[in-house]
Amino acid sequence: MINLKEPKLFHDKIIWMSLHTDTSKWSELADKYAVRNYVKSIIGEKYLTKLYGVYASPDDIDFDALPNRFVLKTNNGCTSNIIVRDKAALDIEDAKSRLRFWLSVPYGELSGQPHYTRITPKCIIAEELLVQPECPDKSLYDFKFNCFNGEPVSCVAYPERKEGTHMMSKMIYDMDWNPHPEYYDHTKPVNLKSMPKPDTFEDMRIIASKLSQGFPFVRVDLYSVGDGPKFGELTFTPGIDAFYSLEYQKALGDKIQLPNGK
């Protein structure tokens, strides 16, 4: 049960901030296209995926001009992406239909994340397809840093993930890469799996710290690929389906200082 009168737990405070504080910056940085300017200004362009095109409508996409492998995504939602590993096998009309639907969905209203409702214009992005050199046909290793005013305190790592879904294995680590399975509520369906510390971990920690400066909380999502870290996205309202334990929700909530004495 979410408590908005006396918020103390992590998700209580996240939702309270989304309703009672200025989240205009959240809207700008949750926009998967607009956030690129912020990342470029803070850490540099080399951490961004290559951008092939930006389109107002699916009908504007010149598929002939795109490489054989790429990603299409809308800028206004979650899991609204199409991963293309072989353009010749892509059903273009189906892809256009899905993109058109995703652009029409009022994602902020349906998901209870009001800052998404202010993302305008809604658009489609074509980006480079990142791959793990050792397993190019599998999903990327995903690293999500929970950050508080520039301080990364934990990292949720996803060694296995079904592309385009929230189905994955994961483990949460502290900043010394110690696994903490006890941070999860084991009465929930959490599929835990450890992984080795990535060579890029320290670089990712520094990047997460820089990108999260000035925010009471933001989750910085990064990928580790062959040539180093790459930026994924900034998430201000992570879902309650993270299944953190009550004790860990309290520990994270204690790190968020709400305004006006809340």
N, C-alpha and C positions, 0 to 999 in steps of 0.2 A: 504494500500500500504506500503510495507516494504521499509524503507529508509536506505540504506547501506552507502551512502555518508556522511550523517550527522546523525548517529544513536542517537536517544534520547529516544525513547519508549522502553519498556521492551523487546518486541520481536525483535525489530530492533537490539538491542545490543546482544541478545542471538545469533541471526543468524550471526551477524558480528563476534562474537568470534568464532563461529563454523567454519568460513571460514578463519580467519586471525590470529588465535592464535594456540599454540601447544595444541592439544586436545588429546594427547596420553593417558593422565590420564583419560580423559572422556571415551575413548574406554575400558580401563581396568575396570573401575568401572560401566560402563553400561552393562558389561558382567555379566549375572546373576549368573554365577558360580564363576568367578574370584573375584567378589566383596565380596564374603564371607570371604576371607582372610583379606581384608581391614577392614571389620566390626569387625571381631574377634580381630584384633590388636588394634582397637580403643576403643571398648566398651565391648568386651568379647563375647564368644560363646553363652551365654545363650539367647541372643536376636535373634539368628538365628533359622530358622526352621530346624527340623531334616532332615538330608540328607540320602536318602536310596540308591542312586546310580547315577552314571554319565556314559553316553553311547555315543559312537561316531556315532552309527546308531540305528534306531528303532529295527533292527533285533537283536541287542545285549541285549535288555531288557529281563530280566528273570521275567516275570509277576508272576510266581508262588512264587517267593521270596518276592514279594511286599505285604504289608498288604492290608486289605480290602478297606481302604480309603487312597488316596494319590493324589498328583498332578504331572503331567508330564508337563514340559515346555522346550522350547529351550532357549539357552542362548543369542540369537542374535537378538531379536525383541521385539514386543509388542503384547499383547493379544494372543501370541502363546502358549497357555496352555490348558491342558485337566484336568478338575476336576473330579476325580473319587470318588464317594460316596459309590459305591457298585461294587466291582471288578467283581462280577458274572454277572452284567448287562453290562459290558464294551464290546463293539465290538472291539476286539484287532486289527484286520486287518484294520479297519477304523482308529483307533488311530494311527497305524503305518503309514498309508497313509498320514494323516494330518501332523504328525511330519516330515515325509520325505519332504513334500512340504514346510513346514516352514523353514527347514534347507536350502532348495534350493533357497529361495527368497532373492534377494539382497536388504534387508530391508533398509539399509542406503541410497542407491541410490534412491529407490522408495519413501522414506519418506523425502528426503532432509536433512538427518542427517548423514553427512559423517563419523562421528566418529564410527558409527556402522559398517562401511565397514571393519574396521580393527580388528574386533572381530574374532579371530582365536585361537584354532580350534572351529568350530561350534559344539555344542554338545547338548545332552538332559539330563535333570536333573529330578530325581524322588525325591520329597520332601514330608514331612509331610503335611497333610491337616489340616489347622487351622480352628477352628469353634468357633462361639459365643456360649457360654454355654446355653444362654437363647433361642437361635434360631439356632440350629446346621445345619439346612438344608437351611439356607439363606446365602447370601454373607456376607463377613466380613465388619465390620466398618473400613473404610479406611481414613487415616489422612495424608495429603500431606503438608509438611511444606516448604514454600518458604524461603530460607536461603541465606544470603549474608555475605560471609567471617565469618561464624560461628554465625551469628545473625539471628535466626528465626524471621520473621516479620509478617507472617500470616500463617494460616492453613486452607486448603480446606478440609472439612469433607464430607464424602459420607455415609449417613445413609442408602441409598438404592442403590444397583447397580446390574444390570443384569450381571451375571457371564460371563466372556470372551468377554465383549463388552465395549463400551464407553457410554452406556446408563445408566444414573444414576440421582438421586437427589443429591443436594449438597448445601453447604453454606460455606462462607468464614468468618473466625474469626480472630480477633487480638490476641495478646498473653495474654490478660485478658479474653478471650472467649466472647468478645462482637461481635455479628453478624454484618456483613457489606454488606447487599444486594446491597447497592449503588455502590459497587466495580464492579458490573457486568453491561454489556451493555444490557439493557432490551428490546432492539429492536431485540435481538437474542433469540433463543429458549432455555432459561436457566430454568431448573426446580429446583427452590429453596425450600429447606426444612430444618428447624432448628432441632437441636438435643441437648440433655443435655450435659454438659461438662463431658467428661469421667474422671473417677477416676485416670486414668494413664496419664492425660494430662501433668502434670509437669515433670514426668519421660520422656515422649516423647519429650517435649521441650528441655530437657537437652541432650538427645540422638541426636536430630537433630542438636543442636549446635555443639556437638563434631564431628559428621560425616561431617559437612559442613565447618570445619575450613580450610582456605587457598584457598577456591574457590570463585571467584567473585559472582557466583550464582550456586546453586544446589538445586533441590527440593528433600527433604528427605521423602520418603514414608514409613509409618509405619502402623501397625495394633495394635489394642487394643483387647486382648483376655483375658480369665479368669485369666491366670497366669501372666499377665503383657504385656508390649509392645513387639512386634516382628518386625523385620526388613522386609521391602518389597523390595525396590530398590532405587537407586539414579538416578534421571532424570535431565540431563543437558540442554535438549532442549524440554521443555514442549510445547505442540501443541498450535497453535494460536486459536484453537477451545475452549480454556478456556473461551473466550468471556468476558475478562476483559474490563471494560470501558476505554475510552481514558484517563480519569483523573487518573485512577489507574495504567494504563500502564506507564504513565509519572512518577508517584510516585515510582513505582518499578524500572523503568529505571534509575532514579536519584541515586539509590543505587548501580548501577554497574559502576565502574570506569574502563574505557577502557584504554589500554596502548597506548603509542605514541601520547597522546593528543587527542585521539578519545573520 
